[in-house]
């Protein structure tokens, strides 16, 4: 039975891949709201890293229902993907029901338009999103334990209509899920009446980034703030992967019990799945290999374009490889014609890791902003998995 009250939901957050090693600190003055370059900024005191929480045994009961804020699970090794991998291996958990952000026909048409009209590098992001979303809608990503569900928004109704609430509850009923643990990643399409209508054993909120600081979410900041306040107040456990976010949210919302769960703690046991083969770099290999400086991740908003372009100009003897989303990236627009730049586009996680393994060194050229201070990028683990050292851009000349 659908809850009687309509949810107050924030619209879909900007995509991120997640979607990641950066200076982590909370800004304390208005001046800190201005964009400052990492290389030029005087480093303030970093937030103290709290004691890490263990994910094992955290979830109660045998059923899990979770709400993710995007439509990209299964592509990039997001944090929920790691949780799901752990649940798949946990014999105590029998069913996992995953809800992604509702999708409208217009959104799918826009993805198709971008996939077919953008340059191949930028369009790769939307081709993957289309392929993966359609696969999930057709049940091709489901396992014996985990089921992915995405609500198709009617053309004449918003995504938070009463039909959506009833649809969610029907999916829960159809799977035979009772008294689940509910896990949320704000800002997502869920509200208190919907979650409490499931009679949950516990509610867990996992905070990733400050969604209000993405430019596309600025008009919805008030709604997102309200959702943060709601879930911080109603959840049995609140956690984050970012010490900077924990410090900032503890002050803003007066919540002193936000736990720290680092990304590396969410590591499932290795399976017998065959690793992806490295992708071909060039059909004709150079007589002498040039050093490869690499980056993997979203190239929008966070990139220090000027510093990175300068590093490329200062190191003409090195190749710079970039893996990740480029549409709307000021850096990509300026760097794509550089002779020593190679853009691979958006790749699935195994393919991205195969390219990263060919890096000689990696960089994390992020701006020093409040958005970055409240993040905990997962790319450092990707670099470590490929045994690739991370270096400062100023140290590239010595390589």
C-alpha positions as CSV (number, residue, x, y, z in Angstrom):
1,X,0.0,0.0,0.0
2,X,1.4,3.4,-1.0
3,X,2.1,6.0,1.8
4,X,-0.5,8.7,2.0
5,X,1.9,11.7,1.9
6,X,3.7,12.9,-1.2
7,X,7.5,12.9,-0.9
8,X,9.6,16.0,-1.1
9,X,12.3,14.9,-3.4
10,X,15.3,16.6,-4.9
11,X,15.8,16.3,-8.7
12,X,18.4,14.0,-10.1
13,X,21.9,15.1,-9.0
14,X,24.6,15.7,-11.6
15,X,26.4,12.6,-12.6
16,X,29.8,12.0,-11.2
17,X,32.1,9.3,-11.6
18,X,31.6,9.1,-8.9
19,X,32.1,8.8,-8.9
20,X,38.6,9.5,-6.4
21,X,43.2,11.7,-3.7
22,X,42.9,15.2,-2.9
23,X,43.5,17.7,-0.1
24,X,40.6,17.3,2.2
25,X,39.7,20.2,4.4
26,X,36.6,22.2,5.4
27,X,36.5,25.9,4.4
28,X,35.8,28.3,7.3
29,X,35.5,31.7,5.6
30,X,33.6,33.3,2.7
31,X,36.8,33.7,0.9
32,X,37.1,29.9,0.8
33,X,34.0,29.7,-1.4
34,X,36.0,31.2,-4.3
35,X,37.9,28.9,-6.6
36,X,41.6,28.6,-5.5
37,X,44.3,26.5,-7.1
38,X,45.7,23.7,-5.1
39,X,49.3,24.6,-6.1
40,X,48.9,28.2,-5.0
41,X,46.8,27.9,-1.9
42,X,48.3,27.8,1.5
43,X,47.2,24.5,3.0
44,X,45.0,24.9,6.1
45,X,44.8,22.4,8.8
46,X,43.3,19.1,7.5
47,X,40.3,17.6,9.3
48,X,41.3,14.9,11.7
49,X,40.6,11.5,10.2
50,X,38.1,9.7,12.5
51,X,38.3,6.0,13.4
52,X,37.2,3.9,10.5
53,X,33.9,1.9,10.6
54,X,33.7,-1.7,9.5
55,X,31.0,-2.6,6.9
56,X,30.9,-6.2,8.1
57,X,27.9,-7.0,10.3
58,X,26.6,-3.5,9.8
59,X,23.5,-4.5,7.9
60,X,20.8,-6.2,10.0
61,X,18.3,-8.8,8.8
62,X,18.2,-10.8,5.5
63,X,16.8,-8.2,3.2
64,X,18.2,-4.9,1.8
65,X,16.5,-2.1,-0.1
66,X,18.6,0.8,-1.3
67,X,18.1,4.0,-3.2
68,X,20.9,5.3,-5.4
69,X,20.9,8.9,-6.8
70,X,22.0,8.2,-10.4
71,X,21.5,5.6,-13.2
72,X,25.1,4.3,-13.6
73,X,25.4,1.3,-11.3
74,X,27.4,-1.5,-12.8
75,X,29.6,0.7,-14.9
76,X,32.3,2.5,-12.9
77,X,32.7,0.7,-9.6
78,X,30.7,3.2,-7.6
79,X,30.4,3.0,-3.8
80,X,27.0,1.2,-4.0
81,X,28.5,-1.3,-6.4
82,X,31.0,-2.2,-3.7
83,X,28.3,-2.5,-1.1
84,X,26.3,-4.8,-3.5
85,X,29.3,-6.9,-4.1
86,X,29.7,-7.4,-0.3
87,X,26.0,-8.2,0.1
88,X,26.3,-10.8,-2.7
89,X,29.0,-12.6,-0.7
90,X,27.2,-12.3,2.6
91,X,25.3,-15.6,3.3
92,X,23.0,-13.9,5.9
93,X,21.6,-11.5,3.2
94,X,19.1,-13.2,0.9
95,X,17.6,-10.4,-1.2
96,X,18.8,-7.0,-2.4
97,X,16.5,-4.6,-4.1
98,X,18.2,-1.6,-5.8
99,X,16.3,1.5,-6.9
100,X,18.0,4.0,-9.1
101,X,16.8,7.5,-10.1
102,X,13.5,7.5,-12.1
103,X,14.0,7.8,-15.8
104,X,11.8,9.8,-18.2
105,X,11.4,9.2,-21.9
106,X,12.8,12.7,-22.4
107,X,16.0,11.8,-20.5
108,X,16.5,8.7,-22.6
109,X,16.0,10.7,-25.7
110,X,18.6,13.2,-24.6
111,X,21.1,10.5,-23.8
112,X,20.5,9.0,-27.3
113,X,21.0,12.5,-28.9
114,X,24.3,13.0,-27.1
115,X,25.5,9.5,-27.8
116,X,25.0,10.0,-31.5
117,X,25.8,13.7,-32.0
118,X,28.7,14.5,-29.7
119,X,32.2,13.6,-30.7
120,X,33.0,9.9,-30.0
121,X,35.0,10.7,-26.9
122,X,32.2,12.7,-25.2
123,X,29.4,10.5,-26.6
124,X,30.9,7.4,-25.0
125,X,29.5,8.4,-21.6
126,X,26.0,8.4,-22.9
127,X,26.3,5.2,-25.0
128,X,27.3,3.4,-21.8
129,X,24.5,4.9,-19.8
130,X,22.0,3.9,-22.4
131,X,23.3,0.4,-22.8
132,X,23.5,-0.2,-19.0
133,X,20.1,1.4,-18.2
134,X,18.3,-0.6,-20.9
135,X,20.0,-3.8,-19.7
136,X,18.8,-3.1,-16.2
137,X,15.3,-2.3,-17.4
138,X,15.2,-5.7,-19.1
139,X,16.5,-7.5,-16.0
140,X,19.8,-8.5,-17.6
141,X,21.9,-7.2,-14.7
142,X,19.9,-9.1,-12.0
143,X,21.3,-12.0,-10.1
144,X,19.8,-14.7,-7.9
145,X,20.0,-12.3,-5.0
146,X,20.1,-8.7,-6.4
147,X,17.4,-7.0,-8.5
148,X,17.7,-3.6,-10.1
149,X,14.6,-1.4,-10.6
150,X,14.2,1.9,-12.4
151,X,10.8,3.7,-12.5
152,X,9.8,5.0,-15.9
153,X,8.3,8.4,-15.3
154,X,5.0,9.0,-17.2
155,X,5.2,12.0,-19.5
156,X,2.4,13.8,-17.7
157,X,3.7,13.3,-14.2
158,X,6.7,14.3,-12.1
159,X,9.0,11.6,-10.8
160,X,7.7,12.0,-7.2
161,X,4.0,11.3,-8.0
162,X,1.9,9.0,-5.9
163,X,2.1,6.3,-8.6
164,X,5.8,6.2,-8.0
165,X,5.3,5.6,-4.3
166,X,2.9,2.7,-5.0
167,X,5.2,1.3,-7.6
168,X,8.1,1.1,-5.2
169,X,6.0,-0.6,-2.5
170,X,4.7,-3.1,-5.1
171,X,8.3,-4.0,-6.1
172,X,9.1,-4.6,-2.4
173,X,6.0,-6.8,-2.0
174,X,6.7,-8.7,-5.3
175,X,10.1,-9.7,-4.1
176,X,8.8,-10.9,-0.8
177,X,10.9,-8.4,1.1
178,X,9.9,-7.8,4.8
179,X,11.5,-5.6,7.4
180,X,14.5,-4.7,5.3
181,X,17.6,-2.6,6.1
182,X,17.1,0.5,3.9
183,X,20.3,2.2,2.6
184,X,20.2,5.6,1.0
185,X,22.6,7.8,-0.9
186,X,21.1,11.4,-0.9
187,X,19.9,13.1,-2.8
188,X,17.7,10.3,-3.9
189,X,14.0,9.7,-4.7
190,X,12.8,8.5,-1.3
191,X,11.1,10.1,1.6
192,X,10.3,9.3,5.2
193,X,6.8,8.0,4.6
194,X,8.0,5.7,1.8
195,X,10.9,4.2,3.8
196,X,8.9,3.9,7.1
197,X,6.1,2.2,5.1
198,X,8.5,-0.7,4.6
199,X,8.8,-1.3,8.4
200,X,12.6,-1.2,8.2
201,X,14.8,-2.9,10.7
202,X,17.2,0.0,10.3
203,X,17.9,2.9,8.1
204,X,21.5,3.7,6.9
205,X,22.5,6.9,5.1
206,X,25.8,7.0,3.2
207,X,26.9,10.5,2.3
208,X,29.0,10.9,-0.8
209,X,30.1,14.5,-1.7
210,X,28.0,17.6,-0.9
211,X,25.5,17.4,-3.7
212,X,24.5,21.1,-3.3
213,X,28.0,22.2,-4.5
214,X,27.6,20.8,-8.0
215,X,26.7,23.6,-10.4
216,X,23.7,21.7,-11.9
217,X,22.2,21.2,-8.5
218,X,22.4,24.9,-7.4
219,X,18.7,25.6,-8.0
220,X,17.7,22.6,-5.8
221,X,20.1,23.3,-2.9
222,X,17.2,24.0,-0.5
223,X,15.5,20.7,-1.3
224,X,18.8,18.8,-1.0
225,X,19.5,20.5,2.4
226,X,16.1,19.4,3.6
227,X,16.7,15.8,2.5
228,X,20.1,15.8,4.3
229,X,18.5,17.1,7.5
230,X,15.7,14.5,7.2
231,X,18.0,11.5,6.8
232,X,20.5,12.6,9.3
233,X,17.6,12.8,11.8
234,X,15.9,9.5,10.9
235,X,18.8,7.2,10.2
236,X,20.1,4.7,12.7
237,X,23.6,5.0,11.2
238,X,25.0,7.8,9.1
239,X,28.4,7.4,7.4
240,X,30.6,9.0,4.8
241,X,33.8,8.3,2.9
242,X,35.1,11.9,3.4
243,X,36.6,13.3,6.6
244,X,36.0,16.8,5.2
245,X,32.3,16.1,4.6
246,X,32.0,14.6,8.1
247,X,33.5,17.7,9.7
248,X,31.4,20.1,7.6
249,X,28.1,18.3,8.1
250,X,28.7,17.7,11.8
251,X,28.9,21.5,12.2
252,X,26.1,22.4,9.8
253,X,23.5,19.9,11.0
254,X,24.6,19.5,14.5
255,X,25.1,15.7,14.0
256,X,28.0,14.4,16.0
257,X,27.7,10.7,15.2
258,X,28.6,10.6,11.5
259,X,30.8,7.5,11.0
260,X,33.8,7.2,8.7
261,X,33.7,4.4,6.3
262,X,36.6,4.7,3.8
263,X,36.2,3.4,0.3
264,X,38.9,0.8,0.7
265,X,37.0,-0.8,3.5
266,X,34.4,-1.9,1.0
267,X,36.4,-4.6,-0.6
268,X,34.7,-7.8,-1.6
269,X,36.7,-11.1,-1.9
270,X,38.2,-11.8,-5.3
271,X,36.2,-14.0,-7.6
272,X,37.2,-16.3,-10.4
273,X,36.0,-13.7,-13.0
274,X,38.5,-13.3,-15.8
275,X,40.2,-9.9,-15.8
276,X,39.7,-7.6,-18.8
277,X,42.5,-7.7,-21.3
278,X,44.4,-4.4,-21.7
279,X,43.0,-2.3,-24.6
280,X,45.2,-1.7,-27.6
281,X,47.0,1.6,-27.4
282,X,48.3,2.1,-30.9
283,X,48.6,-0.3,-33.8
284,X,52.2,1.0,-34.4
285,X,54.3,1.2,-31.2
286,X,56.9,3.9,-31.0
287,X,60.5,2.8,-31.2
288,X,61.1,4.2,-27.7
289,X,58.3,4.3,-25.2
290,X,57.4,7.8,-23.9
291,X,56.4,8.1,-20.2
292,X,52.6,8.1,-19.7
293,X,51.1,10.5,-17.2
294,X,47.5,9.4,-16.5
295,X,44.2,10.5,-15.0
296,X,40.9,8.6,-14.6
297,X,37.7,10.3,-13.6
298,X,35.2,13.0,-14.4
299,X,36.8,16.0,-16.1
300,X,34.0,18.5,-15.3
301,X,34.0,21.2,-12.5
302,X,36.9,19.9,-10.5
303,X,39.8,20.0,-13.0
304,X,42.5,22.6,-12.6
305,X,42.6,23.4,-16.3
306,X,45.3,26.0,-16.3
307,X,47.7,24.1,-14.1
308,X,47.2,20.9,-16.1
309,X,47.6,22.6,-19.5
310,X,50.8,24.2,-18.2
311,X,52.1,20.8,-17.0
312,X,51.5,19.4,-20.5
313,X,53.3,22.3,-22.1
314,X,56.2,21.9,-19.7
315,X,56.5,18.2,-20.4
316,X,56.4,17.7,-24.2
317,X,58.4,14.5,-23.8
318,X,55.5,12.8,-22.0
319,X,52.1,11.6,-23.1
320,X,49.1,12.5,-21.0
321,X,46.2,10.0,-21.0
322,X,42.8,10.8,-19.7
323,X,40.0,8.3,-19.0
324,X,36.5,9.5,-18.1
325,X,33.6,11.9,-18.9
326,X,34.5,14.9,-21.1
327,X,31.1,16.4,-22.1
328,X,30.9,19.9,-20.7
329,X,34.5,19.9,-19.7
330,X,36.4,23.2,-20.1
331,X,39.7,21.2,-19.8
332,X,38.7,18.8,-22.6
333,X,37.7,21.7,-24.9
334,X,41.1,23.2,-24.6
335,X,43.3,20.1,-24.3
336,X,41.8,17.8,-26.9
337,X,44.0,19.3,-29.7
338,X,47.3,19.1,-27.7
339,X,49.8,16.8,-29.4
340,X,50.7,14.9,-26.2
341,X,47.1,14.4,-25.0
342,X,45.1,11.2,-25.5
343,X,41.4,11.0,-24.4
344,X,40.0,7.5,-24.1
345,X,36.5,8.5,-23.3
346,X,34.3,6.9,-20.7
347,X,35.0,3.2,-20.1
348,X,33.6,0.5,-18.0
349,X,35.6,-0.2,-14.8
350,X,37.5,-3.3,-16.0
351,X,38.5,-1.5,-19.2
352,X,39.5,1.7,-17.3
353,X,41.7,-0.4,-15.0
354,X,43.4,-2.0,-18.0
355,X,44.3,1.4,-19.3
356,X,45.4,2.7,-15.9
357,X,47.8,-0.3,-15.6
358,X,49.7,1.2,-18.6
359,X,50.3,4.6,-16.8
360,X,53.8,5.3,-15.6
361,X,52.5,7.8,-13.1
362,X,49.1,9.3,-12.2
363,X,48.0,12.8,-11.2
364,X,45.0,14.2,-9.4
365,X,44.7,17.8,-10.8
366,X,41.8,19.1,-8.7
367,X,41.0,22.6,-7.8
368,X,41.0,23.6,-4.1
369,X,37.3,24.2,-3.5
370,X,34.7,23.3,-1.0
371,X,33.3,20.7,-3.4
372,X,36.7,18.9,-3.5
373,X,37.2,19.3,0.2
374,X,34.0,17.3,0.8
375,X,34.9,14.4,-1.6
376,X,36.9,11.2,-1.2
377,X,37.8,10.2,-4.8
378,X,38.1,6.4,-5.4
379,X,40.7,6.9,-8.1
380,X,43.6,6.5,-5.7
381,X,42.6,2.9,-5.2
382,X,42.4,2.4,-9.0
383,X,45.9,3.7,-9.3
384,X,47.1,1.5,-6.5
385,X,45.5,-1.5,-8.0
386,X,47.4,-0.8,-11.2
387,X,50.6,-0.2,-9.1
388,X,50.8,3.3,-10.5
389,X,52.4,6.0,-8.2
390,X,50.6,9.3,-7.8
391,X,52.8,12.4,-8.2
392,X,52.4,16.2,-8.0
393,X,52.3,17.9,-11.4
394,X,55.3,20.0,-10.3
395,X,57.4,16.8,-10.0
396,X,56.7,15.6,-13.6
397,X,59.8,17.2,-15.0
398,X,62.0,15.0,-12.9
399,X,60.5,11.8,-14.4
